Structures are given as structure tokens and as C-alpha cells.
């Protein structure tokens, strides 16, 4: 899966979380972020930080790909 935007990033995170049988709450606690943050990311809501990272990657010709 190629990650090109916040929506594809959210999809990849959700799929990996589910494959590890973690709830959003468990992931939030493990990662030190809030549950609403995990939910927003998984739903593809662009944040300034995610948008900036993805834009820098695009500008530099970097492709983010999920390791299988």
C-alpha cells in the first residue's frame, strides 16, 4: 500500500492496528496520544503535522510504503 495522503495513511494505520487486535483506546494509551487523535488520524483528517510531512515527502520525491 502506497501512502500518498492523510486518508491512505489513516487506512494503513487502522489496518495495522486491527491486525494487532488493538482498540483505538489501547493504541492511544500505548502511543501517548489521545483517543480523539487516533480516531482523527484513522479517519484521514489532515493535521498540520501529517500534512507537512506528506508534503515534504512529495516535494522530495519520497514515497511512503507500508512494509508488509
PQR file of N, CA, C, O and H, with PARSE charges and radii, in Angstrom:
ATOM      1  N   UNK A   1       0.845  -1.179   0.000 -0.4000 1.5000
ATOM      2  CA  UNK A   1       0.000   0.000   0.000 -0.0000 2.0000
ATOM      3  C   UNK A   1       0.887   1.238   0.000  0.5500 1.7000
ATOM      4  O   UNK A   1       1.768   1.392   0.846 -0.5500 1.4000
ATOM      5  N   UNK A   2       0.640   2.100  -0.948 -0.4000 1.5000
ATOM      6  CA  UNK A   2       1.391   3.341  -1.058 -0.0000 2.0000
ATOM      7  C   UNK A   2       0.654   4.435  -0.301  0.5500 1.7000
ATOM      8  O   UNK A   2      -0.554   4.602  -0.469 -0.5500 1.4000
ATOM      9  H   UNK A   2      -0.076   1.974  -1.635  0.4000 1.0000
ATOM     10  N   UNK A   3       1.359   5.168   0.516 -0.4000 1.5000
ATOM     11  CA  UNK A   3       0.763   6.249   1.299 -0.0000 2.0000
ATOM     12  C   UNK A   3       1.048   7.561   0.590  0.5500 1.7000
ATOM     13  O   UNK A   3       2.197   7.976   0.440 -0.5500 1.4000
ATOM     14  H   UNK A   3       2.341   5.032   0.652  0.4000 1.0000
ATOM     15  N   UNK A   4      -0.037   8.206   0.156 -0.4000 1.5000
ATOM     16  CA  UNK A   4       0.121   9.447  -0.604 -0.0000 2.0000
ATOM     17  C   UNK A   4      -0.568  10.635   0.040  0.5500 1.7000
ATOM     18  O   UNK A   4      -0.282  11.784  -0.299 -0.5500 1.4000
ATOM     19  H   UNK A   4      -0.970   7.869   0.278  0.4000 1.0000
ATOM     20  N   UNK A   5      -1.478  10.362   0.972 -0.4000 1.5000
ATOM     21  CA  UNK A   5      -2.216  11.452   1.602 -0.0000 2.0000
ATOM     22  C   UNK A   5      -2.664  11.001   2.986  0.5500 1.7000
ATOM     23  O   UNK A   5      -2.408   9.872   3.403 -0.5500 1.4000
ATOM     24  H   UNK A   5      -1.710   9.429   1.247  0.4000 1.0000
ATOM     25  N   UNK A   6      -3.338  11.905   3.687 -0.4000 1.5000
ATOM     26  CA  UNK A   6      -3.741  11.588   5.060 -0.0000 2.0000
ATOM     27  C   UNK A   6      -4.774  10.459   5.107  0.5500 1.7000
ATOM     28  O   UNK A   6      -4.834   9.712   6.084 -0.5500 1.4000
ATOM     29  H   UNK A   6      -3.546  12.822   3.348  0.4000 1.0000
ATOM     30  N   UNK A   7      -5.574  10.336   4.068 -0.4000 1.5000
ATOM     31  CA  UNK A   7      -6.574   9.268   4.023 -0.0000 2.0000
ATOM     32  C   UNK A   7      -5.909   7.893   3.897  0.5500 1.7000
ATOM     33  O   UNK A   7      -6.281   6.959   4.608 -0.5500 1.4000
ATOM     34  H   UNK A   7      -5.525  10.942   3.274  0.4000 1.0000
ATOM     35  N   UNK A   8      -4.942   7.766   3.007 -0.4000 1.5000
ATOM     36  CA  UNK A   8      -4.267   6.473   2.853 -0.0000 2.0000
ATOM     37  C   UNK A   8      -3.404   6.159   4.072  0.5500 1.7000
ATOM     38  O   UNK A   8      -3.238   4.992   4.426 -0.5500 1.4000
ATOM     39  H   UNK A   8      -4.641   8.524   2.429  0.4000 1.0000
ATOM     40  N   UNK A   9      -2.857   7.181   4.714 -0.4000 1.5000
ATOM     41  CA  UNK A   9      -2.105   6.972   5.949 -0.0000 2.0000
ATOM     42  C   UNK A   9      -3.033   6.462   7.044  0.5500 1.7000
ATOM     43  O   UNK A   9      -2.695   5.520   7.760 -0.5500 1.4000
ATOM     44  H   UNK A   9      -2.992   8.129   4.427  0.4000 1.0000
ATOM     45  N   UNK A  10      -4.203   7.085   7.175 -0.4000 1.5000
ATOM     46  CA  UNK A  10      -5.167   6.644   8.172 -0.0000 2.0000
ATOM     47  C   UNK A  10      -5.616   5.215   7.940  0.5500 1.7000
ATOM     48  O   UNK A  10      -5.751   4.441   8.888 -0.5500 1.4000
ATOM     49  H   UNK A  10      -4.478   7.850   6.593  0.4000 1.0000
ATOM     50  N   UNK A  11      -5.848   4.858   6.681 -0.4000 1.5000
ATOM     51  CA  UNK A  11      -6.262   3.497   6.338 -0.0000 2.0000
ATOM     52  C   UNK A  11      -5.168   2.495   6.730  0.5500 1.7000
ATOM     53  O   UNK A  11      -5.466   1.432   7.275 -0.5500 1.4000
ATOM     54  H   UNK A  11      -5.738   5.486   5.910  0.4000 1.0000
ATOM     55  N   UNK A  12      -3.919   2.833   6.456 -0.4000 1.5000
ATOM     56  CA  UNK A  12      -2.811   1.933   6.792 -0.0000 2.0000
ATOM     57  C   UNK A  12      -2.680   1.760   8.305  0.5500 1.7000
ATOM     58  O   UNK A  12      -2.439   0.654   8.789 -0.5500 1.4000
ATOM     59  H   UNK A  12      -3.677   3.697   6.014  0.4000 1.0000
ATOM     60  N   UNK A  13      -2.836   2.842   9.037 -0.4000 1.5000
ATOM     61  CA  UNK A  13      -2.738   2.771  10.499 -0.0000 2.0000
ATOM     62  C   UNK A  13      -3.874   1.931  11.066  0.5500 1.7000
ATOM     63  O   UNK A  13      -3.650   1.086  11.933 -0.5500 1.4000
ATOM     64  H   UNK A  13      -3.031   3.740   8.644  0.4000 1.0000
ATOM     65  N   UNK A  14      -5.091   2.158  10.584 -0.4000 1.5000
ATOM     66  CA  UNK A  14      -6.241   1.381  11.059 -0.0000 2.0000
ATOM     67  C   UNK A  14      -6.041  -0.113  10.771  0.5500 1.7000
ATOM     68  O   UNK A  14      -6.263  -0.956  11.640 -0.5500 1.4000
ATOM     69  H   UNK A  14      -5.273   2.844   9.880  0.4000 1.0000
ATOM     70  N   UNK A  15      -5.623  -0.426   9.550 -0.4000 1.5000
ATOM     71  CA  UNK A  15      -5.433  -1.834   9.174 -0.0000 2.0000
ATOM     72  C   UNK A  15      -4.371  -2.500  10.051  0.5500 1.7000
ATOM     73  O   UNK A  15      -4.546  -3.640  10.482 -0.5500 1.4000
ATOM     74  H   UNK A  15      -5.444   0.258   8.844  0.4000 1.0000
ATOM     75  N   UNK A  16      -3.278  -1.793  10.313 -0.4000 1.5000
ATOM     76  CA  UNK A  16      -2.218  -2.375  11.143 -0.0000 2.0000
ATOM     77  C   UNK A  16      -2.689  -2.535  12.580  0.5500 1.7000
ATOM     78  O   UNK A  16      -2.409  -3.552  13.215 -0.5500 1.4000
ATOM     79  H   UNK A  16      -3.137  -0.867   9.963  0.4000 1.0000
ATOM     80  N   UNK A  17      -3.400  -1.542  13.098 -0.4000 1.5000
ATOM     81  CA  UNK A  17      -3.930  -1.631  14.461 -0.0000 2.0000
ATOM     82  C   UNK A  17      -4.857  -2.831  14.598  0.5500 1.7000
ATOM     83  O   UNK A  17      -4.766  -3.596  15.559 -0.5500 1.4000
ATOM     84  H   UNK A  17      -3.627  -0.716  12.583  0.4000 1.0000
ATOM     85  N   UNK A  18      -5.742  -2.983  13.633 -0.4000 1.5000
ATOM     86  CA  UNK A  18      -6.687  -4.097  13.686 -0.0000 2.0000
ATOM     87  C   UNK A  18      -5.990  -5.442  13.551  0.5500 1.7000
ATOM     88  O   UNK A  18      -6.394  -6.420  14.180 -0.5500 1.4000
ATOM     89  H   UNK A  18      -5.816  -2.362  12.853  0.4000 1.0000
ATOM     90  N   UNK A  19      -4.947  -5.494  12.733 -0.4000 1.5000
ATOM     91  CA  UNK A  19      -4.217  -6.758  12.571 -0.0000 2.0000
ATOM     92  C   UNK A  19      -3.508  -7.160  13.861  0.5500 1.7000
ATOM     93  O   UNK A  19      -3.217  -8.337  14.077 -0.5500 1.4000
ATOM     94  H   UNK A  19      -4.619  -4.700  12.222  0.4000 1.0000
ATOM     95  N   UNK A  20      -3.234  -6.179  14.711 -0.4000 1.5000
ATOM     96  CA  UNK A  20      -2.597  -6.450  16.011 -0.0000 2.0000
ATOM     97  C   UNK A  20      -3.638  -6.592  17.121  0.5500 1.7000
ATOM     98  O   UNK A  20      -3.295  -6.675  18.300 -0.5500 1.4000
ATOM     99  H   UNK A  20      -3.470  -5.224  14.536  0.4000 1.0000
ATOM    100  N   UNK A  21      -4.914  -6.618  16.731 -0.4000 1.5000
ATOM    101  CA  UNK A  21      -6.026  -6.766  17.677 -0.0000 2.0000
ATOM    102  C   UNK A  21      -5.999  -5.716  18.789  0.5500 1.7000
ATOM    103  O   UNK A  21      -6.246  -6.022  19.955 -0.5500 1.4000
ATOM    104  H   UNK A  21      -5.193  -6.551  15.773  0.4000 1.0000
ATOM    105  N   UNK A  22      -5.694  -4.477  18.407 -0.4000 1.5000
ATOM    106  CA  UNK A  22      -5.699  -3.364  19.351 -0.0000 2.0000
ATOM    107  C   UNK A  22      -6.923  -2.500  19.111  0.5500 1.7000
ATOM    108  O   UNK A  22      -7.340  -2.305  17.969 -0.5500 1.4000
ATOM    109  H   UNK A  22      -5.493  -4.228  17.459  0.4000 1.0000
ATOM    110  N   UNK A  23      -7.492  -1.985  20.180 -0.4000 1.5000
ATOM    111  CA  UNK A  23      -8.546  -0.988  20.046 -0.0000 2.0000
ATOM    112  C   UNK A  23      -7.880   0.376  19.849  0.5500 1.7000
ATOM    113  O   UNK A  23      -6.678   0.532  20.065 -0.5500 1.4000
ATOM    114  H   UNK A  23      -7.153  -2.143  21.107  0.4000 1.0000
ATOM    115  N   UNK A  24      -8.675   1.346  19.439 -0.4000 1.5000
ATOM    116  CA  UNK A  24      -8.137   2.700  19.334 -0.0000 2.0000
ATOM    117  C   UNK A  24      -7.673   3.186  20.699  0.5500 1.7000
ATOM    118  O   UNK A  24      -6.646   3.857  20.805 -0.5500 1.4000
ATOM    119  H   UNK A  24      -9.651   1.220  19.263  0.4000 1.0000
ATOM    120  N   UNK A  25      -8.411   2.856  21.727 -0.4000 1.5000
ATOM    121  CA  UNK A  25      -8.032   3.271  23.085 -0.0000 2.0000
ATOM    122  C   UNK A  25      -6.686   2.673  23.493  0.5500 1.7000
ATOM    123  O   UNK A  25      -5.843   3.358  24.072 -0.5500 1.4000
ATOM    124  H   UNK A  25      -9.245   2.311  21.641  0.4000 1.0000
ATOM    125  N   UNK A  26      -6.498   1.413  23.191 -0.4000 1.5000
ATOM    126  CA  UNK A  26      -5.234   0.756  23.538 -0.0000 2.0000
ATOM    127  C   UNK A  26      -4.067   1.392  22.786  0.5500 1.7000
ATOM    128  O   UNK A  26      -3.007   1.636  23.363 -0.5500 1.4000
ATOM    129  H   UNK A  26      -7.183   0.856  22.720  0.4000 1.0000
ATOM    130  N   UNK A  27      -4.268   1.659  21.497 -0.4000 1.5000
ATOM    131  CA  UNK A  27      -3.211   2.293  20.709 -0.0000 2.0000
ATOM    132  C   UNK A  27      -2.900   3.688  21.237  0.5500 1.7000
ATOM    133  O   UNK A  27      -1.736   4.078  21.337 -0.5500 1.4000
ATOM    134  H   UNK A  27      -5.129   1.462  21.029  0.4000 1.0000
ATOM    135  N   UNK A  28      -3.946   4.433  21.574 -0.4000 1.5000
ATOM    136  CA  UNK A  28      -3.749   5.790  22.104 -0.0000 2.0000
ATOM    137  C   UNK A  28      -2.927   5.742  23.384  0.5500 1.7000
ATOM    138  O   UNK A  28      -1.988   6.519  23.556 -0.5500 1.4000
ATOM    139  H   UNK A  28      -4.891   4.116  21.494  0.4000 1.0000
ATOM    140  N   UNK A  29      -3.282   4.833  24.275 -0.4000 1.5000
ATOM    141  CA  UNK A  29      -2.562   4.726  25.542 -0.0000 2.0000
ATOM    142  C   UNK A  29      -1.104   4.304  25.307  0.5500 1.7000
ATOM    143  O   UNK A  29      -0.183   4.852  25.912 -0.5500 1.4000
ATOM    144  H   UNK A  29      -4.045   4.202  24.135  0.4000 1.0000
ATOM    145  N   UNK A  30      -0.918   3.339  24.434 -0.4000 1.5000
ATOM    146  CA  UNK A  30       0.427   2.837  24.129 -0.0000 2.0000
ATOM    147  C   UNK A  30       1.296   3.918  23.488  0.5500 1.7000
ATOM    148  O   UNK A  30       2.499   3.991  23.738 -0.5500 1.4000
ATOM    149  H   UNK A  30      -1.667   2.894  23.943  0.4000 1.0000
ATOM    150  N   UNK A  31       0.679   4.748  22.668 -0.4000 1.5000
ATOM    151  CA  UNK A  31       1.432   5.755  21.915 -0.0000 2.0000
ATOM    152  C   UNK A  31       1.534   7.098  22.612  0.5500 1.7000
ATOM    153  O   UNK A  31       2.309   7.960  22.198 -0.5500 1.4000
ATOM    154  H   UNK A  31      -0.298   4.689  22.464  0.4000 1.0000
ATOM    155  N   UNK A  32       0.749   7.278  23.676 -0.4000 1.5000
ATOM    156  CA  UNK A  32       0.796   8.538  24.398 -0.0000 2.0000
ATOM    157  C   UNK A  32       0.070   9.675  23.714  0.5500 1.7000
ATOM    158  O   UNK A  32       0.417  10.842  23.893 -0.5500 1.4000
ATOM    159  H   UNK A  32       0.119   6.577  24.012  0.4000 1.0000
ATOM    160  N   UNK A  33      -0.945   9.330  22.923 -0.4000 1.5000
ATOM    161  CA  UNK A  33      -1.771  10.356  22.288 -0.0000 2.0000
ATOM    162  C   UNK A  33      -3.210  10.144  22.732  0.5500 1.7000
ATOM    163  O   UNK A  33      -3.535   9.116  23.326 -0.5500 1.4000
ATOM    164  H   UNK A  33      -1.226   8.381  22.777  0.4000 1.0000
ATOM    165  N   UNK A  34      -4.057  11.099  22.449 -0.4000 1.5000
ATOM    166  CA  UNK A  34      -5.448  10.984  22.877 -0.0000 2.0000
ATOM    167  C   UNK A  34      -6.235  10.096  21.916  0.5500 1.7000
ATOM    168  O   UNK A  34      -5.867   9.922  20.754 -0.5500 1.4000
ATOM    169  H   UNK A  34      -3.792  11.933  21.966  0.4000 1.0000
ATOM    170  N   UNK A  35      -7.320   9.543  22.433 -0.4000 1.5000
ATOM    171  CA  UNK A  35      -8.214   8.732  21.611 -0.0000 2.0000
ATOM    172  C   UNK A  35      -8.773   9.543  20.437  0.5500 1.7000
ATOM    173  O   UNK A  35      -8.811   9.030  19.319 -0.5500 1.4000
ATOM    174  H   UNK A  35      -7.619   9.684  23.377  0.4000 1.0000
ATOM    175  N   UNK A  36      -9.210  10.797  20.655 -0.4000 1.5000
ATOM    176  CA  UNK A  36      -9.685  11.577  19.502 -0.0000 2.0000
ATOM    177  C   UNK A  36      -8.609  11.776  18.422  0.5500 1.7000
ATOM    178  O   UNK A  36      -8.929  11.864  17.236 -0.5500 1.4000
ATOM    179  H   UNK A  36      -9.179  11.213  21.564  0.4000 1.0000
ATOM    180  N   UNK A  37      -7.349  11.846  18.831 -0.4000 1.5000
ATOM    181  CA  UNK A  37      -6.267  11.991  17.852 -0.0000 2.0000
ATOM    182  C   UNK A  37      -6.141  10.737  17.005  0.5500 1.7000
ATOM    183  O   UNK A  37      -6.029  10.820  15.782 -0.5500 1.4000
ATOM    184  H   UNK A  37      -7.089  11.774  19.794  0.4000 1.0000
ATOM    185  N   UNK A  38      -6.158   9.572  17.650 -0.4000 1.5000
ATOM    186  CA  UNK A  38      -6.082   8.307  16.907 -0.0000 2.0000
ATOM    187  C   UNK A  38      -7.263   8.215  15.948  0.5500 1.7000
ATOM    188  O   UNK A  38      -7.092   7.864  14.780 -0.5500 1.4000
ATOM    189  H   UNK A  38      -6.249   9.505  18.643  0.4000 1.0000
ATOM    190  N   UNK A  39      -8.446   8.526  16.432 -0.4000 1.5000
ATOM    191  CA  UNK A  39      -9.642   8.456  15.603 -0.0000 2.0000
ATOM    192  C   UNK A  39      -9.536   9.401  14.405  0.5500 1.7000
ATOM    193  O   UNK A  39      -9.846   9.016  13.278 -0.5500 1.4000
ATOM    194  H   UNK A  39      -8.586   8.812  17.380  0.4000 1.0000
ATOM    195  N   UNK A  40      -9.102  10.622  14.648 -0.4000 1.5000
ATOM    196  CA  UNK A  40      -8.969  11.603  13.560 -0.0000 2.0000
ATOM    197  C   UNK A  40      -7.968  11.130  12.507  0.5500 1.7000
ATOM    198  O   UNK A  40      -8.216  11.262  11.309 -0.5500 1.4000
ATOM    199  H   UNK A  40      -8.851  10.935  15.564  0.4000 1.0000
ATOM    200  N   UNK A  41      -6.847  10.586  12.951 -0.4000 1.5000
ATOM    201  CA  UNK A  41      -5.830  10.101  12.016 -0.0000 2.0000
ATOM    202  C   UNK A  41      -6.382   8.949  11.185  0.5500 1.7000
ATOM    203  O   UNK A  41      -6.225   8.923   9.964 -0.5500 1.4000
ATOM    204  H   UNK A  41      -6.645  10.479  13.925  0.4000 1.0000
ATOM    205  N   UNK A  42      -7.031   7.994  11.856 -0.4000 1.5000
ATOM    206  CA  UNK A  42      -7.575   6.841  11.136 -0.0000 2.0000
ATOM    207  C   UNK A  42      -8.670   7.251  10.153  0.5500 1.7000
ATOM    208  O   UNK A  42      -8.872   6.585   9.138 -0.5500 1.4000
ATOM    209  H   UNK A  42      -7.158   8.015  12.847  0.4000 1.0000
ATOM    210  N   UNK A  43      -9.367   8.324  10.443 -0.4000 1.5000
ATOM    211  CA  UNK A  43     -10.418   8.797   9.543 -0.0000 2.0000
ATOM    212  C   UNK A  43      -9.897   9.738   8.463  0.5500 1.7000
ATOM    213  O   UNK A  43     -10.678  10.320   7.710 -0.5500 1.4000
ATOM    214  H   UNK A  43      -9.204   8.865  11.268  0.4000 1.0000
ATOM    215  N   UNK A  44      -8.575   9.885   8.388 -0.4000 1.5000
ATOM    216  CA  UNK A  44      -7.967  10.667   7.313 -0.0000 2.0000
ATOM    217  C   UNK A  44      -8.073  12.155   7.472  0.5500 1.7000
ATOM    218  O   UNK A  44      -7.902  12.898   6.506 -0.5500 1.4000
ATOM    219  H   UNK A  44      -7.941   9.412   8.999  0.4000 1.0000
ATOM    220  N   UNK A  45      -8.357  12.612   8.696 -0.4000 1.5000
ATOM    221  CA  UNK A  45      -8.422  14.056   8.929 -0.0000 2.0000
ATOM    222  C   UNK A  45      -7.003  14.617   8.855  0.5500 1.7000
ATOM    223  O   UNK A  45      -6.138  14.215   9.632 -0.5500 1.4000
ATOM    224  H   UNK A  45      -8.496  12.008   9.481  0.4000 1.0000
ATOM    225  N   UNK A  46      -6.766  15.515   7.951 -0.4000 1.5000
ATOM    226  CA  UNK A  46      -5.407  16.058   7.845 -0.0000 2.0000
ATOM    227  C   UNK A  46      -5.076  16.975   9.022  0.5500 1.7000
ATOM    228  O   UNK A  46      -5.862  17.849   9.387 -0.5500 1.4000
ATOM    229  H   UNK A  46      -7.469  15.841   7.319  0.4000 1.0000
ATOM    230  N   UNK A  47      -3.927  16.762   9.591 -0.4000 1.5000
ATOM    231  CA  UNK A  47      -3.445  17.681  10.623 -0.0000 2.0000
ATOM    232  C   UNK A  47      -2.270  18.438  10.031  0.5500 1.7000
ATOM    233  O   UNK A  47      -1.706  18.036   9.013 -0.5500 1.4000
ATOM    234  H   UNK A  47      -3.288  16.052   9.294  0.4000 1.0000
ATOM    235  N   UNK A  48      -1.915  19.513  10.661 -0.4000 1.5000
ATOM    236  CA  UNK A  48      -0.793  20.302  10.159 -0.0000 2.0000
ATOM    237  C   UNK A  48       0.468  19.458  10.082  0.5500 1.7000
ATOM    238  O   UNK A  48       1.204  19.527   9.097 -0.5500 1.4000
ATOM    239  H   UNK A  48      -2.373  19.840  11.488  0.4000 1.0000
ATOM    240  N   UNK A  49       0.720  18.670  11.103 -0.4000 1.5000
ATOM    241  CA  UNK A  49       1.946  17.886  11.120 -0.0000 2.0000
ATOM    242  C   UNK A  49       1.942  16.790  10.061  0.5500 1.7000
ATOM    243  O   UNK A  49       2.930  16.612   9.350 -0.5500 1.4000
ATOM    244  H   UNK A  49       0.122  18.615  11.903  0.4000 1.0000
ATOM    245  N   UNK A  50       0.839  16.055   9.951 -0.4000 1.5000
ATOM    246  CA  UNK A  50       0.768  14.990   8.952 -0.0000 2.0000
ATOM    247  C   UNK A  50       0.847  15.590   7.557  0.5500 1.7000
ATOM    248  O   UNK A  50       1.571  15.093   6.696 -0.5500 1.4000
ATOM    249  H   UNK A  50       0.036  16.199  10.529  0.4000 1.0000
ATOM    250  N   UNK A  51       0.096  16.662   7.344 -0.4000 1.5000
ATOM    251  CA  UNK A  51       0.116  17.311   6.044 -0.0000 2.0000
ATOM    252  C   UNK A  51       1.501  17.813   5.669  0.5500 1.7000
ATOM    253  O   UNK A  51       1.917  17.696   4.517 -0.5500 1.4000
ATOM    254  H   UNK A  51      -0.492  17.066   8.044  0.4000 1.0000
ATOM    255  N   UNK A  52       2.206  18.364   6.626 -0.4000 1.5000
ATOM    256  CA  UNK A  52       3.553  18.870   6.365 -0.0000 2.0000
ATOM    257  C   UNK A  52       4.509  17.743   6.011  0.5500 1.7000
ATOM    258  O   UNK A  52       5.280  17.863   5.059 -0.5500 1.4000
ATOM    259  H   UNK A  52       1.869  18.459   7.562  0.4000 1.0000
ATOM    260  N   UNK A  53       4.469  16.654   6.763 -0.4000 1.5000
ATOM    261  CA  UNK A  53       5.348  15.513   6.481 -0.0000 2.0000
ATOM    262  C   UNK A  53       5.065  14.959   5.085  0.5500 1.7000
ATOM    263  O   UNK A  53       5.991  14.703   4.315 -0.5500 1.4000
ATOM    264  H   UNK A  53       3.843  16.557   7.537  0.4000 1.0000
ATOM    265  N   UNK A  54       3.784  14.775   4.762 -0.4000 1.5000
ATOM    266  CA  UNK A  54       3.443  14.239   3.451 -0.0000 2.0000
ATOM    267  C   UNK A  54       3.850  15.193   2.331  0.5500 1.7000
ATOM    268  O   UNK A  54       4.304  14.755   1.274 -0.5500 1.4000
ATOM    269  H   UNK A  54       3.032  14.983   5.388  0.4000 1.0000
ATOM    270  N   UNK A  55       3.688  16.499   2.563 -0.4000 1.5000
ATOM    271  CA  UNK A  55       4.086  17.474   1.550 -0.0000 2.0000
ATOM    272  C   UNK A  55       5.596  17.462   1.333  0.5500 1.7000
ATOM    273  O   UNK A  55       6.058  17.506   0.193 -0.5500 1.4000
ATOM    274  H   UNK A  55       3.319  16.855   3.422  0.4000 1.0000
ATOM    275  N   UNK A  56       6.364  17.401   2.414 -0.4000 1.5000
ATOM    276  CA  UNK A  56       7.824  17.325   2.284 -0.0000 2.0000
ATOM    277  C   UNK A  56       8.236  16.077   1.514  0.5500 1.7000
ATOM    278  O   UNK A  56       9.119  16.128   0.657 -0.5500 1.4000
ATOM    279  H   UNK A  56       5.988  17.365   3.340  0.4000 1.0000
ATOM    280  N   UNK A  57       7.592  14.963   1.825 -0.4000 1.5000
ATOM    281  CA  UNK A  57       7.905  13.721   1.112 -0.0000 2.0000
ATOM    282  C   UNK A  57       7.608  13.866  -0.376  0.5500 1.7000
ATOM    283  O   UNK A  57       8.423  13.480  -1.214 -0.5500 1.4000
ATOM    284  H   UNK A  57       6.875  14.922   2.521  0.4000 1.0000
ATOM    285  N   UNK A  58       6.438  14.423  -0.708 -0.4000 1.5000
ATOM    286  CA  UNK A  58       6.100  14.627  -2.119 -0.0000 2.0000
ATOM    287  C   UNK A  58       7.115  15.546  -2.790  0.5500 1.7000
ATOM    288  O   UNK A  58       7.588  15.255  -3.889 -0.5500 1.4000
ATOM    289  H   UNK A  58       5.775  14.736  -0.028  0.4000 1.0000
ATOM    290  N   UNK A  59       7.447  16.643  -2.138 -0.4000 1.5000
ATOM    291  CA  UNK A  59       8.374  17.613  -2.723 -0.0000 2.0000
ATOM    292  C   UNK A  59       9.762  17.021  -2.940  0.5500 1.7000
ATOM    293  O   UNK A  59      10.481  17.415  -3.858 -0.5500 1.4000
ATOM    294  H   UNK A  59       7.063  16.879  -1.245  0.4000 1.0000
ATOM    295  N   UNK A  60      10.124  16.080  -2.093 -0.4000 1.5000
ATOM    296  CA  UNK A  60      11.450  15.456  -2.204 -0.0000 2.0000
ATOM    297  C   UNK A  60      11.436  14.178  -3.038  0.5500 1.7000
ATOM    298  O   UNK A  60      12.469  13.534  -3.219 -0.5500 1.4000
ATOM    299  H   UNK A  60       9.540  15.760  -1.347  0.4000 1.0000
ATOM    300  N   UNK A  61      10.269  13.822  -3.537 -0.4000 1.5000
ATOM    301  CA  UNK A  61      10.158  12.622  -4.352 -0.0000 2.0000
ATOM    302  C   UNK A  61      10.209  11.330  -3.555  0.5500 1.7000
ATOM    303  O   UNK A  61      10.530  10.272  -4.096 -0.5500 1.4000
ATOM    304  H   UNK A  61       9.430  14.346  -3.389  0.4000 1.0000
ATOM    305  N   UNK A  62       9.893  11.415  -2.279 -0.4000 1.5000
ATOM    306  CA  UNK A  62       9.895  10.220  -1.429 -0.0000 2.0000
ATOM    307  C   UNK A  62       8.520   9.585  -1.458  0.5500 1.7000
ATOM    308  O   UNK A  62       7.503  10.278  -1.464 -0.5500 1.4000
ATOM    309  H   UNK A  62       9.632  12.274  -1.839  0.4000 1.0000
ATOM    310  N   UNK A  63       8.495   8.250  -1.475 -0.4000 1.5000
ATOM    311  CA  UNK A  63       7.241   7.525  -1.431 -0.0000 2.0000
ATOM    312  C   UNK A  63       7.205   6.733  -0.136  0.5500 1.7000
ATOM    313  O   UNK A  63       8.145   6.005   0.183 -0.5500 1.4000
ATOM    314  H   UNK A  63       9.322   7.687  -1.470  0.4000 1.0000
ATOM    315  N   UNK A  64       6.127   6.876   0.601 -0.4000 1.5000
ATOM    316  CA  UNK A  64       5.945   6.110   1.823 -0.0000 2.0000
ATOM    317  C   UNK A  64       5.178   4.865   1.460  0.5500 1.7000
ATOM    318  O   UNK A  64       4.125   4.937   0.825 -0.5500 1.4000
ATOM    319  H   UNK A  64       5.363   7.468   0.342  0.4000 1.0000
ATOM    320  N   UNK A  65       5.700   3.720   1.860 -0.4000 1.5000
ATOM    321  CA  UNK A  65       5.058   2.457   1.543 -0.0000 2.0000
ATOM    322  C   UNK A  65       4.995   1.624   2.806  0.5500 1.7000
ATOM    323  O   UNK A  65       5.970   1.549   3.553 -0.5500 1.4000
ATOM    324  H   UNK A  65       6.555   3.661   2.376  0.4000 1.0000
ATOM    325  N   UNK A  66       3.865   1.004   3.046 -0.4000 1.5000
ATOM    326  CA  UNK A  66       3.686   0.164   4.224 -0.0000 2.0000
ATOM    327  C   UNK A  66       4.457  -1.130   4.015  0.5500 1.7000
ATOM    328  O   UNK A  66       4.303  -1.801   2.994 -0.5500 1.4000
ATOM    329  H   UNK A  66       3.073   1.065   2.438  0.4000 1.0000
ATOM    330  N   UNK A  67       5.289  -1.474   4.994 -0.4000 1.5000
ATOM    331  CA  UNK A  67       6.009  -2.744   4.942 -0.0000 2.0000
ATOM    332  C   UNK A  67       5.032  -3.856   5.261  0.5500 1.7000
ATOM    333  O   UNK A  67       4.302  -3.791   6.250 -0.5500 1.4000
ATOM    334  H   UNK A  67       5.415  -0.930   5.823  0.4000 1.0000
ATOM    335  N   UNK A  68       5.022  -4.852   4.442 -0.4000 1.5000
ATOM    336  CA  UNK A  68       4.095  -5.986   4.656 -0.0000 2.0000
ATOM    337  C   UNK A  68       4.697  -6.989   5.604  0.5500 1.7000
ATOM    338  O   UNK A  68       4.071  -8.006   5.906 -0.5500 1.4000
ATOM    339  H   UNK A  68       5.616  -4.906   3.639  0.4000 1.0000
TER
END
